[in-house]
Amino acid sequence: MLAVVAERRRDGKSSFVQLISYTILRDDVEMSETLSPEKPFVRKSRAEDKIFNDLVGYATRNALPDSQDIIATFPDGRQQVRCDKVICETNCFSLETSSTEMDMVAMQNTRCNDPVYHAILSWPTSERPTPDQIFESARYCLKRLGMEDHQYVFAIHDDTDNVHCHLTVNRVNPASYKVAAPYNDYFTLDRCCRELELKNGWKHDNGPYMVNGDGAIFRNRKFYKSAPSAARQMEHFGDKESLFSYAVDNCREKLNSLFMQSDYNWDDVHDILIAAGLELRKKGEGLAIYDVANDEQCSVKASDLHPELTLSCQQELLGKFNPASIVREVNKDGKDVLLSTVNIDSQYDNRLHRRDNGARAERRNARAEARQDLISRYKAYKTSFVRPGISADESRTRFRELSASYRIRKNNVRLNERDPLLRKLMFRALEVEKMKDMAALCGVSQWYSFS
């Protein structure tokens, strides 16, 4: 079972007449129907007057109370009507006047530019629910959206592969004339789909909400909300960890595990947050998360931390909200000071770095490992190093070998060079080289002897 929220028109010209006519007048040419010159395709008129007349004609073909067009009536004012091949349900006075009634109610609120709300509930090909089940599901979704008392028209389309139901709702309340603006209506409807699947034994579809093996509904991780813009700017430009990121890192997974259980209470929720140095309080019509040690710190919306952590959702499961038991007193400066709490394992500190937190930690760990490896290799080399030694006999032997090599080179010069001046110059060059080699050999011998 899937839920689809139709996009609203950007020009603000949504019409109850056109939407209702689209959902209940199934007069299009069938794909299997053959077109001919005697029976050409003619596009139906979309004029509101023509549509209104068509609606009246369909709904009043047999205006008697026992007409087959009226399937059922209910004490609360609802009625189910069959219009040709479409089964409809509405809580208006009649189906043919439903669009006019909605328009008259919507006109009472001059600030509402688009009162039309359109959603679709669709079932897979393997499911064939009854009309009563479909209408009950539609009313349940409408109640969860906070529009239970609003005017609506439900229309079932079963001439396609997937049975689906169109929900046409007036966002303006007929009693208070206030406009309903369902927050995150797509996610609310998707959760309703999982709940209805569990109730009726239908096949589970994929969506933002899933059902685990124990039959508990939980939010798919990839559909979690992103960080608020203020938190992202603080982390990107200020390189400081925001309270939102701190709460997500320390509490989100624990809350997710808790909400998958069937037996938990407000104290269990508070324990998870207090362990991270956070406190859950009421703020306006919802819940917010505060830093226990600093009330001046900007709070975080509870539903941003976890979509199930809302006042309406949790009060429906756990009852009235109970605040956490945290003891405070007022100091000399007139500020609240935390005296005692239970099981505080960590505290939020906005001085910690946040930008590239993971990459910096990886590089820091890599440098630490390289440093430890270098130190260990140096210690191993230092421990195993043995200075080579040289004896006096070996030193004298090296001096004699060096002197003998230069004597041989001088003898070669004496035999091969006939010019006395050039021979004398070459002898002097060999003497200089011999002195350098002797000095180097002496240095090595002295180093070994001193070491």
C-alpha positions in Angstrom: 0.0 0.0 0.0 1.4 3.4 -1.0 0.4 7.0 -0.5 0.9 9.7 -3.0 0.4 13.4 -2.3 -0.4 15.3 -5.5 1.6 18.4 -6.2 -0.4 21.6 -6.0 -0.7 24.0 -8.9 1.7 26.8 -8.7 -0.7 29.3 -10.2 -3.1 28.8 -7.3 -6.0 27.9 -9.6 -6.9 24.5 -8.1 -10.6 23.8 -8.4 -12.8 21.4 -6.4 -15.1 21.0 -9.5 -12.3 19.9 -11.8 -10.7 17.6 -9.3 -14.0 15.9 -8.3 -15.0 15.5 -11.9 -11.6 14.0 -12.7 -12.0 11.5 -9.8 -15.6 10.4 -10.4 -16.3 10.9 -14.1 -14.6 8.0 -15.8 -15.7 8.8 -19.3 -12.4 8.7 -21.2 -12.0 6.5 -24.3 -10.9 3.0 -23.4 -7.6 1.8 -25.0 -9.4 -1.2 -26.4 -12.1 0.9 -28.1 -11.7 1.3 -31.9 -12.0 4.8 -33.3 -13.9 5.3 -36.6 -15.2 8.1 -38.7 -18.7 7.5 -37.3 -17.3 7.5 -33.7 -14.3 9.9 -33.6 -12.5 10.9 -30.4 -13.9 14.0 -28.9 -12.1 15.7 -26.0 -14.5 16.3 -23.1 -15.1 19.8 -22.0 -13.2 21.1 -19.0 -15.4 24.1 -18.4 -16.6 24.3 -14.8 -20.3 24.9 -15.8 -20.2 21.8 -18.0 -18.5 19.7 -15.4 -21.0 20.9 -12.7 -23.9 19.9 -14.9 -22.3 16.5 -15.6 -21.9 15.9 -11.9 -25.5 16.8 -11.2 -26.6 14.5 -14.1 -24.6 11.6 -12.8 -25.7 11.9 -9.2 -29.4 12.7 -9.9 -30.2 10.2 -12.6 -32.5 8.4 -10.1 -33.3 10.9 -7.4 -35.5 8.5 -5.3 -34.3 7.6 -1.8 -34.2 3.9 -2.7 -32.1 4.6 -5.8 -29.4 2.1 -6.6 -27.0 5.1 -6.9 -27.0 5.7 -3.2 -25.3 2.7 -1.7 -25.4 3.6 2.0 -26.1 6.5 4.4 -24.7 6.8 7.9 -25.9 8.7 11.0 -22.9 11.0 11.0 -23.9 12.4 7.6 -21.7 10.3 5.3 -23.1 8.7 2.2 -21.7 6.3 -0.3 -22.8 6.8 -3.9 -22.1 4.9 -7.1 -21.6 7.1 -10.2 -21.4 4.9 -13.2 -18.4 2.7 -12.5 -17.0 4.7 -9.6 -17.9 4.2 -5.9 -17.7 7.5 -3.9 -18.0 8.5 -0.3 -18.6 12.1 0.9 -19.6 13.8 4.1 -21.2 16.7 2.2 -25.0 17.1 1.8 -24.8 15.4 -1.6 -22.2 14.5 -4.2 -23.6 16.8 -6.9 -23.3 19.9 -4.6 -20.0 18.8 -2.9 -17.8 21.1 -4.9 -20.1 24.1 -4.3 -20.2 23.4 -0.6 -16.4 23.2 -0.5 -16.1 26.4 -2.4 -18.5 28.2 -0.1 -16.6 27.1 3.0 -13.2 27.9 1.5 -14.4 31.5 0.7 -14.9 32.1 4.4 -11.1 32.1 4.8 -9.7 34.9 2.6 -6.0 34.1 3.4 -6.1 30.6 2.0 -4.9 30.7 -1.6 -5.2 26.9 -2.3 -7.8 25.1 -0.2 -7.7 21.9 -2.4 -5.9 18.9 -0.9 -5.5 15.9 -3.1 -3.9 12.5 -2.1 -4.0 9.0 -3.5 -4.0 5.6 -1.7 -2.9 2.8 -4.0 -2.8 -1.0 -3.4 -0.5 -3.5 -5.2 -1.9 -5.8 -7.9 -2.1 -8.7 -5.5 -4.4 -6.9 -3.1 -8.1 -6.3 -3.8 -9.6 -4.6 -0.7 -13.3 -4.1 -0.4 -14.8 -0.6 -0.7 -15.5 -0.5 3.0 -11.8 -1.3 3.8 -10.8 1.4 1.3 -13.1 4.1 2.7 -12.1 3.1 6.3 -8.4 3.5 5.3 -9.1 6.9 3.7 -10.9 8.2 6.8 -8.1 6.9 9.1 -5.5 8.7 7.0 -7.6 11.9 7.1 -7.8 11.7 10.9 -4.0 11.3 11.2 -3.6 14.3 9.0 -5.7 16.4 11.4 -8.6 16.9 8.9 -11.1 14.4 10.3 -14.0 17.0 10.4 -13.2 18.5 7.0 -15.3 18.1 3.8 -14.1 15.3 1.6 -14.9 13.2 -1.4 -13.4 9.7 -1.8 -13.5 8.0 -5.2 -12.4 4.4 -5.8 -10.8 3.5 -9.2 -10.7 -0.2 -9.8 -10.5 -0.2 -13.6 -6.7 -0.1 -13.5 -4.1 -2.7 -12.5 -3.8 -1.1 -9.1 -6.8 -0.4 -7.1 -6.5 3.2 -5.8 -8.6 5.8 -4.1 -8.5 9.6 -4.7 -8.9 11.8 -1.6 -10.3 15.3 -2.4 -10.3 17.3 0.8 -11.1 20.9 1.7 -8.3 22.2 3.9 -10.6 24.9 5.4 -12.5 23.6 8.4 -16.3 24.0 8.0 -16.7 24.9 11.7 -13.7 27.1 12.6 -12.7 28.2 9.1 -9.1 27.5 10.0 -6.8 26.1 7.4 -5.1 22.8 7.9 -1.5 22.6 6.8 -0.4 19.0 7.4 3.3 19.0 8.3 5.2 16.2 6.5 2.0 14.8 5.2 3.7 12.3 2.9 5.5 10.7 5.9 2.4 10.7 7.9 0.5 8.9 5.1 3.2 6.4 4.6 3.2 5.5 8.3 -0.6 5.2 8.1 -0.1 2.7 5.2 2.2 0.5 7.4 -0.3 0.6 10.2 -3.2 -0.3 7.9 -1.2 -3.1 6.4 -0.6 -4.6 9.8 -4.3 -4.2 10.7 -5.7 -5.8 7.6 -2.9 -8.3 6.8 -1.9 -6.6 3.6 1.5 -6.9 1.9 4.1 -4.4 3.1 5.3 -1.9 0.5 8.6 0.0 0.6 8.6 3.6 1.7 10.0 5.9 4.4 8.6 3.6 7.0 9.3 -0.1 7.3 8.1 -3.1 9.4 10.6 -5.3 11.2 10.2 -9.0 12.0 8.5 -8.2 15.3 5.8 -6.1 13.6 7.2 -2.8 14.8 7.2 0.2 12.5 10.5 2.2 12.2 11.8 5.0 10.0 14.1 4.1 7.1 17.5 5.7 7.8 17.9 7.3 4.4 14.7 9.3 5.0 16.0 11.0 8.2 15.9 14.8 8.2 19.1 16.7 7.4 20.7 19.1 9.8 19.0 22.6 10.0 20.6 25.3 8.0 21.9 27.2 11.1 23.7 24.1 12.3 25.2 23.4 8.9 26.5 27.0 8.7 27.9 26.8 12.2 29.8 23.7 11.4 31.1 24.7 8.0 32.1 28.3 8.7 32.8 28.2 12.4 34.3 24.7 12.5 32.3 24.0 15.7 30.1 21.0 16.5 26.4 21.9 16.7 24.0 20.7 19.3 22.1 18.9 16.5 25.1 16.9 15.4 26.1 16.1 19.0 22.5 14.8 19.7 22.4 12.8 16.5 25.8 11.1 17.2 24.9 10.2 20.8 21.2 9.6 20.9 19.6 8.9 17.5 20.5 5.2 17.2 19.6 4.6 20.9 16.2 6.2 20.4 15.6 4.3 17.2 16.2 1.0 19.1 14.0 2.1 21.9 11.1 3.1 19.6 11.2 -0.4 18.0 10.3 -1.9 21.4 6.7 -2.2 22.5 7.2 -1.5 26.2 8.9 1.8 27.0 7.8 5.0 28.8 8.8 8.6 29.1 11.5 7.8 31.6 13.3 5.6 29.1 13.3 8.4 26.6 14.6 10.9 29.2 17.4 8.4 30.3 18.9 8.3 26.9 18.9 12.0 26.5 20.2 12.7 30.1 23.0 10.3 29.6 24.2 12.6 26.8 23.7 15.7 28.9 20.5 16.7 27.1 17.0 17.4 28.3 13.6 17.0 26.6 11.1 19.8 27.3 7.8 21.1 25.9 8.1 24.1 23.6 4.9 25.5 22.3 2.8 22.7 20.8 5.8 20.3 20.5 9.0 19.1 22.0 12.5 20.5 22.0 15.9 19.3 23.2 18.1 21.5 25.4 21.6 21.4 26.7 21.4 20.5 30.4 24.5 22.6 31.4 23.6 25.7 29.4 20.0 26.9 29.0 21.2 29.8 26.8 22.3 27.3 24.1 19.9 27.2 21.1 17.5 24.2 21.4 17.0 21.5 18.8 13.6 20.5 17.5 12.8 17.0 18.8 11.5 15.7 15.5 14.7 16.8 13.8 16.6 14.4 16.0 14.2 11.5 15.4 10.9 11.7 13.4 9.1 9.6 16.0 10.0 12.0 18.8 7.0 14.3 18.5 4.5 15.2 21.2 1.4 14.0 19.4 3.0 10.7 18.3 4.5 9.8 21.7 1.5 11.0 23.7 -0.7 8.7 21.7 1.6 5.8 22.7 2.8 6.8 26.2 0.2 9.1 27.5 0.6 12.7 28.8 4.1 14.1 28.6 6.2 13.8 31.8 9.2 16.1 32.1 12.6 14.7 33.3 13.4 14.9 37.0 16.4 17.2 37.1 17.3 19.2 40.2 18.5 22.8 39.8 18.9 25.8 42.0 19.5 29.6 41.4 22.9 30.9 42.1 23.9 34.5 43.1 23.8 35.7 39.5 20.2 34.6 39.1 21.1 31.7 36.7 20.0 28.1 37.1 22.8 25.8 38.1 22.5 22.0 37.7 22.9 20.3 41.0 22.3 16.6 40.3 21.3 14.4 37.5 21.4 10.7 36.8 23.9 8.9 34.6 25.4 11.7 32.6 28.1 10.1 30.5 29.0 13.0 28.2 28.5 16.7 27.8 28.1 18.9 24.7 31.0 21.3 24.1 30.7 23.7 21.2 34.5 24.3 21.1 35.1 20.9 19.5 36.0 20.8 15.8 33.3 19.5 13.5 34.3 20.3 9.9 36.0 17.3 8.2 35.8 15.5 11.6 36.0 12.1 10.2 38.8 12.8 7.7 40.8 14.6 10.3 40.5 11.7 12.7 41.6 9.3 10.0 44.6 11.4 9.1 45.5 11.8 12.8 45.3 8.1 13.4 47.4 7.4 10.3 50.1 9.8 11.5 50.1 8.2 15.0 50.5 4.8 13.5 53.4 5.9 11.3 55.1 7.6 14.2 54.8 4.5 16.4 56.2 2.4 13.5 59.2 4.8 13.0 60.0 4.7 16.8 59.8 1.0 16.9 62.1 0.6 13.9 64.6 3.1 15.4 64.7 1.2 18.7 65.2 -2.1 16.9 68.1 -0.7 14.9 69.6 0.9 18.0 69.4 -2.3 20.0 70.9 -4.5 17.3 73.7 -2.1 16.1 77.2 -3.4 16.7 80.2 -1.1 16.0 82.9 -2.8 13.9 86.3 -2.9 15.5 89.9 -2.8 13.9 93.1 -4.2 15.5 96.6 -2.7 15.3 97.9 -5.5 13.1 95.1 -5.0 10.6 95.9 -1.2 10.6 99.6 -1.8 9.9 98.6 -4.3 7.1 96.4 -1.7 5.5 99.2 1.0 5.6 101.6 -1.4 4.0 99.2 -2.4 1.3 98.5 1.3 0.6 102.3 2.1 0.4 102.9 -0.9 -1.9 100.1 0.2 -4.3 101.6 3.6 -4.7 105.1 2.2 -5.2 103.8 0.1 -8.0 102.1 3.1 -9.6 105.4 5.2 -9.3 107.3 2.4 -10.9 104.9 2.3 -13.8 105.4 6.0 -14.3 109.2 5.6 -14.2 109.1 2.9 -16.9 106.6 4.5 -19.2 107.4 8.2 -19.0 110.7 9.5 -20.6 110.3 13.2 -20.1 111.9 14.0 -16.7 109.8 17.1 -16.0 106.5 15.4 -16.7 107.7 12.3 -14.7 108.5 14.5 -11.7 105.1 16.2 -11.9 103.3 12.8 -12.0 105.4 11.7 -9.0 104.2 14.7 -7.0 100.6 14.1 -7.9 100.9 10.5 -6.7 102.4 11.7 -3.5 99.5 14.1 -2.9 97.0 11.2 -3.5 99.0 9.0 -1.1 98.9 11.6 1.6 95.1 12.0 1.3 94.6 8.2 1.4 96.9 7.9 4.4 95.1 10.7 6.2 91.7 9.0 5.6 93.1 5.7 6.8 94.5 7.3 9.9 91.2 8.9 10.6 89.3 5.6 10.5 91.9 4.0 12.7 91.7 6.7 15.3 87.9 6.6 15.3 87.9 2.9 15.9 90.5 3.2 18.6 88.7 6.1 20.4 85.2 4.4 20.1 
